[in-house]
Amino acid sequence: MDRRKFLKNSSLAAVTTVGIPTLVPASVLGRATLGKNRSTGGLPAPSDRITVGMIGTGRQGYGQNLQGAKVSNVPGLLDLPDAQVVAVCDVDSWRMEEARKLVDGRYAKNSPTGKYKGCSTHLDFREILNRKDIDAVMISTPDHWHVPMGILAAKAKKHISSEKPLSLSVHQGRELVEAVRKAGVVNRTDSEFRSMRIHNQPVELVRNGRIGKLQRIDIVFPSDPTPVPIQADMPVPKELNYEMWLGPAPYVPYTDMRVHTPFDLLKRPNWMRVSTYAQGMIANWGAHYFDMAQWANNTEHTGPVEVVGKGEFPKSLWNTMINFEVTYRYENGVVLTCKQTPTSKPSIKYTGSDGWIMTEGYNGTATASKPELLTLKPEKGELDFSANLSDKGDFIACIKANKPTMDPIEVGHRTISISQIGLIACQLEEKLTWNPAQELFVGNNQANALLTSPLSRNPWNV
């Protein structure tokens, strides 16, 4: 049988499922130690909690999305009193079990009885989508899975928070946007920078005119490790369903440098540097910094009108673009540049007619042409991002209020489109004119042909 037909038609009854729970009282989870309901001052009732299924429990899902980022004091789903993680899913059974133990262990630790066994495990994400007792999903898979899973989750009427980068192509991202819009579900691009004061304060200052008229934004992306050569084929680890990991991607023999390091939840996954599954640093950090640039420029629902760039494309297993330099121009005259070198470190600098502001690092430092800029407080009627909720907090709160999140998938799609048109400009090595309203290059069929990912269609016909 063709592998895609097998994946499409496989019986969910044959997939291992452990301990599908019923909802438990809030007191069992020790909610008093996690916070109180804002509206009542008491503990959230079971009916007032949002149940979440985790799809993907690798480095990002297990770490940032469940536990949060301690270095930046951004909470994870397990820290939220109004959320309950009831299921975890992964094609790597070891990672899935580690996530289950984390969830049950955290809830048990906060329980008066010291016991809790309520998190189920699933090897097939479709089981998560078929469960009526799950309100929302957190998609933390490799990038090539985001759109297929997101569209199916939307069809299942699940609220969606999806890891970034959202897609592998402009057209694919638009398909996801339309799916969540049609379904009417609350949706979020899972990026924490809008919640972090080190990143949202400079945007606030720019939008409030503190550096005059914005003129340019200059981004530096962190360097990549040395590309690895093509590896010899390896046996598939017994804990990994490699066919399901590939999913919509073409079949190739397994090597660990194509997927992820077995029995490790700390290292960055290797697939991030393979162009079949991801698009390299211009997309990985671009999902953060281009989001800030678009937000600061008040263009988060549109994009630039011109792009030119150059970069290197290694002829190796790790073949995503490295050592690049890309320049964009917006209709309002703002110029956006981004670059990566073998030794570069992350930063973003906003320059206006009356000064500049720069942040360096994930949770690093901010500097400005005038130090007092960084101490200014918003005046009445001005934008104020100081009270922004965390990314996970925003997602859960907006589900409960049935309102848009601060970083909806439409905005995340526009963000990653900047990465994708920059990548195309580097592939073709020519200046391109972009129509952000139509999401097409002007007068360039060769460039437009690259706007559709070969993975846009898949065995689930989404």
C-alpha positions, 0 to 999 in steps of 0.5 A, spaced: 500 500 500 502 507 498 505 510 504 500 516 504 494 511 503 496 507 509 497 514 513 490 516 511 486 510 512 490 507 518 485 505 523 485 510 529 482 504 533 489 501 532 493 507 535 495 506 543 491 510 547 492 511 555 488 513 560 483 518 557 481 522 563 474 525 565 475 533 568 477 533 575 475 538 580 480 544 580 482 543 587 485 536 585 490 540 581 492 545 587 489 551 583 490 555 589 498 555 588 497 557 581 493 563 581 485 565 582 480 567 577 480 574 576 473 575 576 471 571 582 477 571 586 476 564 587 479 558 584 476 556 576 471 551 576 472 545 572 467 548 567 471 554 567 477 551 565 480 550 557 482 543 556 488 543 551 491 537 547 499 537 546 500 535 539 508 535 539 512 534 545 519 535 543 524 541 545 519 546 544 513 543 546 516 539 552 520 546 554 517 552 552 510 550 551 508 546 557 513 549 562 515 556 560 521 560 559 524 561 566 530 566 563 524 571 561 519 569 566 514 567 561 509 562 563 507 555 560 501 552 559 502 548 566 502 554 570 495 557 568 490 556 572 485 557 567 488 551 563 488 544 563 493 539 559 489 533 558 493 529 553 499 529 549 501 526 542 508 525 539 510 520 534 516 519 538 513 515 544 519 516 549 518 524 548 511 523 549 511 519 555 516 524 558 511 529 557 506 525 560 510 524 566 511 532 566 504 533 566 501 528 571 507 530 575 506 537 575 499 536 577 500 531 582 505 536 586 500 541 586 495 536 589 493 536 596 493 528 595 500 528 591 497 524 586 494 525 579 493 521 573 489 524 568 494 526 562 492 521 556 497 519 551 496 519 543 501 516 537 496 519 532 494 527 532 487 525 529 485 522 536 486 529 539 482 532 534 476 527 535 476 528 542 469 532 544 472 534 551 478 537 548 477 545 547 484 547 544 490 544 541 497 546 542 501 544 535 509 544 537 511 539 531 516 540 525 514 546 521 512 541 515 506 539 519 504 546 522 499 547 516 496 540 515 495 539 522 492 546 523 487 545 517 484 539 520 484 542 527 480 548 524 475 543 521 474 539 528 473 546 531 479 546 536 482 553 538 489 553 535 495 555 538 501 553 532 508 554 533 512 558 528 514 559 523 507 557 521 508 555 514 513 553 508 510 557 503 506 564 502 500 560 499 500 554 504 500 559 509 494 563 506 490 556 506 491 556 514 488 563 515 482 561 510 481 555 514 481 558 521 477 564 519 472 559 516 471 555 522 471 561 527 476 558 532 480 562 536 487 562 533 494 564 535 501 564 532 505 562 538 510 567 539 512 570 546 516 576 543 509 581 544 509 579 551 516 580 553 517 587 555 524 587 552 521 587 545 514 590 546 517 596 549 521 599 543 515 597 539 511 601 543 516 607 543 516 607 535 509 607 535 508 612 539 513 617 535 518 617 540 524 616 535 520 621 530 518 618 523 520 611 523 525 610 517 529 603 517 529 597 521 535 593 521 535 586 523 541 581 525 540 573 526 544 569 530 549 564 526 548 557 524 552 551 526 556 548 520 552 544 515 553 536 516 554 532 510 549 527 507 549 521 512 549 514 511 542 511 512 540 508 519 535 504 522 529 507 525 529 508 532 524 503 535 521 509 539 519 513 533 514 512 527 518 515 522 513 514 517 508 519 521 514 524 522 515 525 515 507 525 513 506 530 507 514 530 506 517 525 501 520 519 503 527 519 504 531 514 509 532 515 516 538 519 519 538 522 526 541 528 523 535 529 519 530 528 524 532 529 532 537 527 537 534 520 540 532 521 547 534 528 548 529 534 549 535 540 550 538 540 543 535 544 537 532 539 532 536 537 526 530 538 521 530 545 523 536 546 518 533 541 512 529 545 507 524 540 506 521 541 513 524 548 515 527 554 512 533 556 516 534 562 520 531 567 516 524 563 518 526 561 525 528 568 528 524 571 522 518 569 526 520 573 532 524 579 529 519 580 522 513 580 527 516 586 531 518 589 525 511 589 522 508 591 528 513 597 529 511 599 522 504 598 523 504 593 517 502 587 520 496 586 516 500 587 509 508 587 507 513 590 503 513 592 496 520 590 494 525 585 496 532 583 494 537 579 497 543 574 496 545 568 501 549 561 501 545 554 500 549 549 502 550 542 498 549 538 504 544 534 508 543 541 512 541 545 506 537 551 509 540 558 507 545 561 511 550 567 511 545 571 507 543 579 506 536 581 504 533 588 504 526 590 503 522 596 502 515 598 504 510 603 501 511 608 506 518 608 505 521 604 511 527 600 509 528 593 513 534 589 512 536 583 515 543 579 515 546 573 518 554 571 518 558 566 521 559 569 527 553 574 528 548 575 534 541 577 534 539 584 534 534 589 532 535 596 531 529 601 529 531 608 526 527 614 526 528 621 524 529 623 531 533 617 534 534 610 535 532 604 539 536 597 539 535 590 543 540 585 543 539 577 544 533 573 546 532 576 553 538 581 553 539 589 553 536 595 550 540 601 548 537 608 545 540 614 542 538 617 548 538 613 554 532 617 557 527 614 551 527 607 555 524 610 561 519 614 558 511 612 560 506 612 555 501 618 556 494 618 556 491 615 549 498 612 547 499 605 546 501 601 552 504 594 552 506 593 559 500 589 561 500 584 555 499 577 557 504 572 556 503 568 549 499 562 553 495 566 557 493 570 551 491 564 548 487 561 554 484 568 555 481 569 548 478 563 548 474 564 554 472 571 552 471 569 544 475 574 542 482 575 537 488 574 540 494 579 540 498 575 534 493 571 530 494 566 525 493 572 519 498 576 523 503 570 523 502 568 516 504 575 514 510 575 518 513 569 515 511 571 508 517 576 509 521 570 510 519 566 504 519 572 499 526 574 502 528 567 501 525 567 494 529 573 492 535 570 494 534 563 490 533 568 484 538 573 486 534 579 483 530 584 485 523 583 486 516 587 486 511 584 491 504 586 491 502 584 499 494 585 497 494 579 492 500 576 495 504 575 488 510 578 485 509 583 480 511 580 473 515 574 475 512 568 473 518 564 476 518 567 482 510 566 483 512 559 482 516 558 488 510 561 492 507 554 493 510 549 497 510 542 494 508 540 501 501 544 500 497 538 498 498 532 503 495 525 504 489 528 508 487 532 502 487 539 507 
